[in-house]
Each structure stands twice: as structure tokens, then as C-alpha cells.
Amino acid sequence: MCRCRHKVETMKKGIIIFALIYSVSLVQAQTVSKGGPSGFSFVDYQKTFPRPNEAFQKKVDTLQKQFEIKKLVWPAKYIYIRSFKYDSQLEVWVKNEIAEPFKLFKTYKVCALAGTMGPKRMEGDYQVPEGFYYINEFNPKSNYYLSLGINYPNASDKILSDSLRPGSEIFIHGSCVTVGCIPITDEQIDELYILAAYAKDQGQDFIPVHILPVRFNVERSVKYLETLTKDDPVLKKFSEKMEDAFDYFEKYKQLPVVMIGTKGEYLINDVPLKKQKPSAEEKPVKRALVQHRTRNVGTVADAVHQWPEYPGGADALMKFLEKTGRDVAVFLPAGVKRAYVQLEFIIDKDGIPVNFKVLRSIKDGEELNDEIITRMENMGRWKPALLHDKPVVKKMVQTVTIDAAL
């Protein structure tokens, strides 16, 4: 039974009404999926597995307090997940009544991005999908701690992707690593897994997941996408449909009706009129800065017998820094072609790089600094410094060269 915010007055022949079955603002489940083999609630069933059970014990109380601080009703009956590939962010929106607008609960940092902008079209292309999906699997025994599967390939992907090998098994998961999925930290997947489990327990069988290329209200992100799609009309047209869905949600805080045409194209109903581009006098919207990894590391060793070692050694580190400098050049302020950013950070006893601090950068370089730190945090686990054959905390200083000409 569909409850639409806006009635679709006309339908062309051959259009498949697809998103109506998973857009939570449009659909109210008639039955509650309990999921348990013996009549357990879905939440109780998840608690029979060690990792979810530990997550519930650890996180429910703090989630309740976070909901209280934000004046949200716990537990949320409906959640909506929206991920932005280029901006490396994943949002969680919640509400408790079909008719009420969604409210933002939290934005998580996505640890890494495989591939580039654009939809996934075949197995092995390492692409994160783009489009309109829903959670179709809870995996309490994931190789990546905990994971939530999405229904890739969806109806559009099945038409537009490789007919024999479109790919499959796309997840939002923990462990902060990826090859074509959406990775977040174990602490974050704990929270998301619990929120999704409670929503499913209360009847939300189709938890929507929208994966968009960029935040369409962030000028730098939009410019990057425009550059990428300038000579690719197919990708440009696809991205415009993603923007239509983004605009609808931004205006109404409800999910749009998404349909699929006979050629697999997305069609978004009741798209708001496009906003005019800001004039030169208007201040552009800046990319939201993310919260970075910090730890209380205790005593930092002044002298060590063996310095920390980047995975793969010094040559691998230089290649990583060179690639980082090329990739973040798009974040240079207007008119700046080259910059040097000096960073201080800690290699903890477990080899994880933490507590990044910018020692030297350029004027108006906040977004550039933020992006560099985001990428440096994904360097991987180092071999920690050793003192008397025991791992110790060591401070590092590193300069990254950013050159738009490279």
C-alpha cells in the first residue's frame, strides 16, 4: 500500500514504478518481519550473534542519549541512509511517522573510496554503485566485522549493466577498508547496524540507501563533477538525475518517487525548480569538514631504536604522498597552482596513524587540509616504532606537495 506525498498524475507506458517499494516515506509495511527462527523479534534474533549482541550492549545506551540530545524519539521507526562518494560521507536520517519530515541524526566519514564517480556497470570494476537502493541483508558474521547489504544490482542496473557479470555483494561495512563497498569504522557500523535493526524490527522492511556522486550543494564538489562529466554526456545525464533526487529531499525532507524507464534510466517525480547559481557577491557553500581520528596516546617516545615504517617501505610512502598531492589539487583555492602542506601526526603503538595536525599550509586552505588529513588517515597500519624491542608511540612530521599541473 503506497502513501505518496505527491500524486503522480501521469505515467508513460513502459515506466516501471520501482522506488515505491522501498522509499520509506512512501511505503508502509503491512507486516512486521521478525526474522527470528522461534518468534523472536528481529532485534532479539540479532542479539543471538556475538558481534551484534556486543554492539547492542555497548551502544544502545549512548545512542539513546544522542537521540535525547537531538530531541529525537528513540528508537527511530524509519531511517534513511544517504552516501556521497566524492565527499566521503554517509548520512543517517530518522523519523517516527510516515508523514513527518526526516531529521538528520549523524554524518559518518566514509573511510575509503574505490573507483571513481559514476555507476557500477560490471563485476570487477571496483566501482561503488550510484543510484537508489535499499538494505536487503544483515550480516552479523561479516569478514568486515558487521555489514548491511544493499540490493545491487537493482532494476535499473540490470538493464544498464553487463548482462552476464553485473557484480553483486555490495555492503556498508566496518573494518575501514573497501573494494567497491562503503566502509566505515567498527564503532560506526555498530551504531548503524543497531539503528537499522530497530527500524526493521518495527516494520521498515525496505530501508532506503541513496548513493550519490557528490553533495550538490557544495560548490567545489559540483565543480569536480562538472569537470568529470564535461566530455561524457551519458554520465552527465545520469548525474543530473542524482541531483534531481538530492534537490527533492533537500526541499521536502521526504524521499522522492523514483521510477525507471524502459531503457533503465531513473525518472524523479516532482523535481523542484533548479536554484540559480550564486552571484559573485554571494558566499559559496563550503564543503562540510569531517571529524578526524584522535586518541589519547600517552607518552610519546623522543628516541627509538627503530622508526615507524609505512606499509611497503619508504618508496611506497613516497608514491602514496605523490598520488595524494595529485588527487587533492582540485581543493586548491582559486588562483593557487602549487602548495606545500606540512603535517604532524602520531603513529600509535598499534601502527594506526592518529592525531593529525597541520603545521604549515596556505591561506584559505581549510578544505585542502581537511582532504589531505582524510586521505592520510587511510594510509593503512604502519609498523610501529620500537624501543627495546617494544612498540612505542612516535611523532612524525611529513610534507605533502600539491601541484595542479601534475
N, C-alpha and C positions, 0 to 999 in steps of 0.2 A: 504494500500500500504506500503510495508516494504522496508526500506533502510538500508541494513546491512553493517557494517564496514568490516566484514569478511564473505565471502560467505560460506555457509555450503555445502560442496561438496557431502557429502553422508549422507543419513538418513536411520537408521534401521527401519524395519517395526514395526508399533505399537507405535512409538515415537510421542508424542503429542507436536507440536510446540506451546508453551504456552506463553513464555515471550515475544514473538514478538508483542503481542497486548498491552503490557504495558511498554516495555523498550523504554524510550523516545528517546534514541539515535538511535533507530532502526525504530521507527514508527512516521509518520507524519499524524496527524489527518486531514481528508478530510473535516470535518465540524466543526464549532465552536459551542460548546454548550453554549448557552446564559443563560439558567437556569431560566430566569425571566418569570413570567406569562404574562407580557404585552410587550414583546420585549425588556425588559431591558437587558443591558449587565449583565454578571454574577456578576461582581463587584457591579454594581448598585443594583442588586437584593439583594446581601448580606447586603448592606447598609440600606435596609428596616427593618432589625432586629436591636434592640437596642445594643446588645453587639458587633457585628461586626462593626456597624456604629461608635460606640465609639472607637473601636480599630483603624479603618481607620483614624479617626480624630486625634488620639493620636500618631500613629506610622508611618504613611506614610512618613512624613517629615524626621523623624530620620532614617528610612530605606533608603530613597534616599541619605541622607548624608553618611550613612555607605557604600552604593554601590559606591558613588563617591570616598570616601577614598580608597577603594579597587580596584578602576579603573574598576568597573563592570557597565554594561548597565542596567539602570532601565526603566521599570520593567523587570524582567527576564521572558523570554518566556517559558523556561523549567527549572524545578527544579527536583532534585533527593534527596531523604532522605535515609540516611544510619544510622542505630542504632546498637550499640554494647551493649549487655546485661551486661556482666561482668564488662566492663569498665564504664558503666552508662553514656554513651554519645550518642548524636544524632547529626549527621552532616547534614547540608543543602548545597547542591552543586547547582550551577546555570550556565546557558549559554543562548545564544540568537539565535544560529544557530545549526541545526542538526549536521553538520559536525565538529563543533569546540569542543574541549575538555571541560569537566566540570571544573569549578573553585570553590574552597571551599569558601562559604560565611561566615558560622558561625558554631561553635560547641556548642550545648547546653548540660547542665548537666541534665541527667535523674534523677528525684527525688528519685525514689524507684524501687526496683525490686521484683516482685512476682515470686515464684517458683525458678527454678534453670536453668542450661544450658540444652539445648535440645528443640526439637519442642513441640508444643502443640498437644495433641492427644485425649483429651476428655473434655467435659464440666465439669467445677468444679475442674479442676486440678490446677487452679491458675497459669498456665504457660503463660508466654509471648511467642507468636509464634516465630519460627525461619524459615526463608525462604524468598521467593521473592513475593512481593505483590504490590498493588497499592491503592491509595486513591479512595474510592468509595462513600464517603459521607462527606458532610459538615454539621455539626450540630451547628447552631447558638444559640440553646436553651439547650445546654448540661447541665446535672446535675453537670458537672465538668467545668463550665464556657463556654469554646468553645472546640469543638473536631473535629477531622478528622478521619473518619472510614477507616479501611483497609479491603480488600476483603478476610479475613479469614472466612471459610476455602477455600483455593484455590484448583486448580485441583489435586495437589499432596496430600494435606491434606485430601481431600475427599476419596482418595484411602487408605491412611495410618492411618487415624484417626478413632475413634469409628464411626461406620456406622450410628448409631441412634442418638448419642449425641456428635458430634464433638466439640460443642461450637460455639460461634459467638460473634458479637458485640465487636470487638477489636478496640480500638481507641488510637490515640495520643491525649492527652487532657491536660487541665490545672488543677489547684487546688492542684497539687503536691502530690496526693495520688493515690494508684492503687490497683486493684485486677485483675491482668492479662493483664493490658494495659500498655501503655508507657506514664507516666506522666511527664510533665514539668511545669514550673511556669506559672501563668496567663500572665505575661509580655512576656514570650517566645512564648506561644501559640498565643498571639496577632500577633506577627511577622510572625510566620509560617503560620497561617491562612490567613493572607494578601498575603504572597508570593504565597501560593497555589491558592488563589482566582484569582490573577492576571495571573498566568500561565494557569489556566483553562479558564479564560476569553479570552486568546489569542490562545486557541486551544489545549492545552495539556489536553486531556480528561483522560489520564492514567498517573498519577504522581507516579513514581515507589518508593517503600519503601522496602529496603532490611534490614532485621533484622538478624544480625549475632551474634554468641555466644560471640566472643572476637575480639579484634584487633589482627590480625595475624602478625603484625609487632612489637608487644610489648612482649618482652621475658617473663615477669612474667605472663602475661595473657595466653600466649601459654602454659606455664608450668602448669598452673592451669587446662587448658582444657585437656592437656595430662594426668594429674593425674586422672581427672574425667572419661576419656574415656578408660583408660588403660584396664579395665576389661569389657568393653561394646563395642563390635565390631560394633553393629548397630549404636550407637551414634557416634563412631569414623568415620565410613564411611560417615555418614550424615555430620559431621563437616568438613570432607575433601572437600565435595562439596561446603560448605560455603566458605572454604579457596580458592578454585578454582575461585569463583566469585570475592572474595576480590582481589586476585592476578591480575585478568584480569583488574579490574577497576584501581588498583594502577599503572599498566603499561601503560594503554591507556587513562585513564580518560574518558572512554566511557563505557556504560553498556554492559555486555556480553549477548550473546544469551543463554537463559536458556530454556531447554527442559525438558520434563517429560516422563520417560519411562513407560512401561505398568504396572510396579509394583509400580509406584508412585515416583520413585527415580528421583532426579534432575540430569540433564546432562548439563555441561557447555562447550560450544564450544570454541575451540582455546585457551585452557588454557596455560598460559606461563609456561615455564620450572621452576621448583622449584629452589629457590635460595639455595645455600649451607649454612649450619648453620655457624654462625660466629666462627672464631677461638678464642682461649683463649686470644690472643693479641688484638682482636677487641673489642671495647666498645659496650656492648649490648644496644639495643634501649630501652629507658626508657618510661614508661607509661606517657602520657601527663597529667600534673596536671590541675585540673579544677579550675575555678574561684568560690570562695565561697561567701556566703551570708554576706554582710556587710551593716551596716546602720549608719547614724549619729544619735545617740541615745540621745544626750544632756547630762543632769546631771545624774550621777549615784548615787543612794542613798547609804550612808555609813551605816546607821542604819534603820531598818524597823520593823514594828510590826508583820509582817508575811512574812516568807521567800517564795520564789517561790516553787511551788510544781509540780513535774513531774506527767504527767497523769497516774493515778493508784497508786501514792504514792511512798514512799521510796523503798518498796520491789520490785515494778515494775521497778524502776530505776536500782536497783542492778542487776536484771535479764537482763535488756537491756544491761548494761555495760559488764556483763559476756558474753553474746552472741556476743557482738561486739568484745570483746577480742579474742574469739574463731575464729570468722569469718575472722578477719584481719590478723591472724597468718601467712597466706600464703604470706603476704607482708614483713615479717621479712627478713632482709638481710641474705645472705648465712652464715651459721655457728652460727647464733643467734637463740636461742630457747625460750628466755623469755625477755620481755621488759616492762618497765613502761613508759607511756606517760602521762604527766600532761598537762591539757588544762585549759585555761581561756576563758570564754565566757560570753555573756550578755543575760539575759532574759529581753526582752523589755516589755513595758507596755501592749502590746497585747499578751504576753506569747510566742512570737516566739524567739527561740534561734539564736543569730546572733554574728558576730564579734569574731569568734573563733581564738585563738592564742595558739601556742604550747609553754609552759613554759619549759618543760624538755622532752627530748626524747633520742634516741640513735644515734650514728654515722651512716651516710648514711641512715637515716630513712625518707627521704622526701616523698617517695611513701607511706610508712606506715602512716605517719602523715596525708597526704592528704586523704587517705582512711578512717581513723578514723573520721576526720572532716566531710567528706561527709556523713558518717553514723550518726554522732551526729546531723547534721543539719536536719536529718529526724526523730528526736525523737518525733515530734509532738508538739502541743501547750501546754505549761505549764500554770498553774495558776500563774499569775504574783505576785511579791511581793507587799505587801500593807503597806502604811504609812498613818495613819489617815483615814483608810478605802478607800484610793485611790490607784490605781495601779501606781507603780513606777519602774524605771529601776534599775536592780540589777546585780552586777557582781558575777559570780560563778567560782569556781575552782574545777576540777574533775580529778582524776587519773584513767586511763584505764590500766588494766593488760593484756598483750598479752602473751599467753603461747601456744607454738606449740604442747605441749603434751596433751592439753585438747581436 
